[in-house]
Structures are given as C-alpha cells and as structure tokens.
Amino acid sequence: MFATMENATQFELRLADRMSRLGTETAFEVLDRARQLEREGKEIVHLEIGEPDFATPANIVEAAVDALHKGWTHYGPSAGLPELRQTIATYVSETRGVPVSSDEVVVVPGGKPIIFFSILALVDPGDEVIYPNPGFPIYESMINYVGGRAVPIQLREERDFSLNVDELATRITDRTKLIIINSPQNPTGGVLQRKEIEGIARAVADRNIFVLSDEIYSRLIFEGEHFSIMSVPGFKERTILLDGFSKTYAMTGWRMGYGVMRPDLAAQITRLMTNSNSCTASFTQVAGVEALRGEQASVTEMCGEFKKRRDMFVAGLNEIRGFSCRMPKGAFYTFPNIRKTGWPSKKLATALLEEAGVACLAGTAFGEFGEGYLRFSVANSLENLQRALGRIGEWTEKNL
Ligand SMILES: Cc1ncc(COP(=O)(O)O)c(C=O)c1O
C-alpha cells in the first residue's frame, strides 16, 4: 500500500536545528512572485535577478555541443578535468600575477559552492567570520548555518561602498577564522582599490586567518583595475579566490565556477565535492576551457553594454523623487539610497513590484545595513530600463 498524503502528514517534520539558521537569497523569491503576477496578466520589468541577459557566446556553446557528441557525458575527477584546472591555473597566474598550479584549483558547479565548502571546511561553532554587509546573502546564511559567529563590516555609501580598513582592524579577534571580501561587489557595485586591499592585508598582518576573496565580477569593472588580495606578497597561501564563468561569460545556468587555494585546502574542498556533487558536469568543463582560451571580444562587448546601461539608469534614478544613486564602479547593479522617500526598503520594493510592475530587491535582502536602499540589476535592455524608470517615476509622483 502506498501512503496517501494524509498519512504522510501525520508525521511531524523534525528538521535538524541547523536548518533554522539557514538564510536564503531573496532574488529567487521575488522572481517567483513576479512570475506569478505575469501569469495573472501583469507585465513586469525584471530588474531583480543578477544574471547577464546576453546569450552565452556561440564558441562556448559549440564547444559544449561538440563535447556532448564526443562522449563527455560521464563522471570526471571531483576536483575538475585536468585540462580545465590547468587552464584556470594559467589564467589566474596571468590575471593575478602569482604562480598558480593546477593542484591549487577546484572546479565546482558555480561560484556559490566555494562559499559553502570553504565555510564548511574552515569554520567551527563559535569561530568568527567577518563579512561585508550589505553583501551577498549566502555569506551570512552559511556562517550561521555552521554555527559560526557572523561579524558584519558595514559598507558605507559615503565611502563609495568600499570597506573601512580601520573598522575591519577593530573587528579582528583571536576567534576570527575567516574574512570574506567581495570586489566588484554585489549589491553595491563598489570596487576595492589596491590601497584598500593592501590595507586589509596589513590589518590581517601575519595572523593565521583565511581571506575568502569573492571575485566573481572581476571582469565586470568600469573604472580602475581589478586587484586581488592573492597578489599581495604573503597572502597567496591564506587566500581562497572564488571566480567563475556565470557572470563573465553569461553562463549562470551552466553551473560552473572555481576556487583557487593552497593544495592542502584544495584537497579538503575536493573531499566535500566527492561527498556532495561527485564532480562538475564534464561537457560543461570542456566548454570552460574554450571560454577561457577562446575569443574574449564578447566579454568586452558585454562590459561596454553594462556600462552604457549603468550610466543611463543611474542618471534616471537621480531624477526620481526621494532617490539618489552613486555611480557603481563594477558588476551590474545599482544601489540607490531611498531614505528620502520615507519608505522602508522592503515595503517600497513590494509596492514597486505590485503596483508599478518593476521587480527589484530591498537593500535588506543583503543584510541589516542595506536598509534605506534598493538594488536594481542593469542586466536588461536599455529600452526595458527606460520603461522601469518611467514607471517608478510615475509611481513616486502619485504616491510620495
Ligand atoms: C557576489 C557573488 N558571489 C557568488 C555568486 C554565485 O555565482 P554562481 O551563480 O556562479 O554560483 C554570486 C551570484 O549572484 C554573487 O553575486
């Protein structure tokens, strides 16, 4: 006899305690609600989700199709295909100016698992982890999940959302195990300058603390140059560099990213891969080699397009009553201050979705210090961005 639904529900769901500490990424919830509104016949401009609206470049797609035909459809090594690990090692050596070998590279399904695995591998209950706030919500979620102590470092608008190194220095204690930094940054578009990164390195000094450097937007930078803490002398063996393919090559749905770290830690992260995913899909890894070695013109083109949209959208936001927006230096997000509207972030984001048909995220989706801000992704066409500005403008004229 099969159990009926009624039978199944008589058993209480007894989750592990740690599940109550797990957070989420609100973008997916807002996307669900926006899709529901669309099913009801509403028309929505989607500025909530953080993914390029471009197609994956054709040379990469072809490499994957070819790999499928050639039989790259089986398990591969947990740490990634040797050819891709070597290609990544060469790429990171060139872009970060430090020698990297393939045994320091672990390929995983997206950039996210590097956050998950690094925290699982390093953080014991009670250990402190310093992380940016507002910041990518998965950091705080994972720190709490493993029972670590999440120590926020506030990113402030008046500093262009970079990090105050003196403040960071005061947060470091004997229990600090890990510091997470992210540049270019989600959600603010802030970019840490070389002198700030060097300041962070000085603050850490010779302590045995790891730095998880989330550089998933390293190729999406509009002003200045990307600089990695991995390049600071003495920091290579204390850095876990997170990078990947999702944002740079418009490959969010392919699920492929990587971490670069000292070989003994790489072996441990590989054990977590063996225990969870076994390996990253083989044919996508073959395409990953093509992504890094092939023509890079599409990356430059996408970046140029994001810059144009950013310029237009920020100028438009600054025309809206109660909004003021700094010019983000990287990634594809704008993070306007909406305090002068008098509305809390979440309430305003909900009203814009339900009443104006514009999906965006409340700053608080990125932590407590996101209150007073909204995040709009500019990964949408100029035309749609203009429509969104028109709708927000109209809505604010009517309601504020
Ligand atoms: C700062 C940051 N890190 C990591 C990720 C995860 O990227 P992926 O889709 O490759 O897992 C994202 C995605 O939004 C991000 O914004």
The ligand as a Gaussian input file, in Angstrom:
#p B3LYP/6-31G(d) Opt

LIG

0 1
 C       28.993000      38.025000      -5.011000
 C       28.548000      36.737000      -5.614000
 N       29.255000      35.637000      -5.370000
 C       28.903000      34.452000      -5.890000
 C       27.796000      34.323000      -6.688000
 C       27.419000      32.959000      -7.190000
 O       27.657000      32.773000      -8.524000
 P       27.263000      31.419000      -9.261000
 O       25.972000      31.667000      -9.960000
 O       28.395000      31.146000     -10.191000
 O       27.140000      30.352000      -8.227000
 C       27.029000      35.455000      -6.977000
 C       25.805000      35.343000      -7.806000
 O       24.936000      36.155000      -7.808000
 C       27.419000      36.701000      -6.430000
 O       26.716000      37.822000      -6.666000

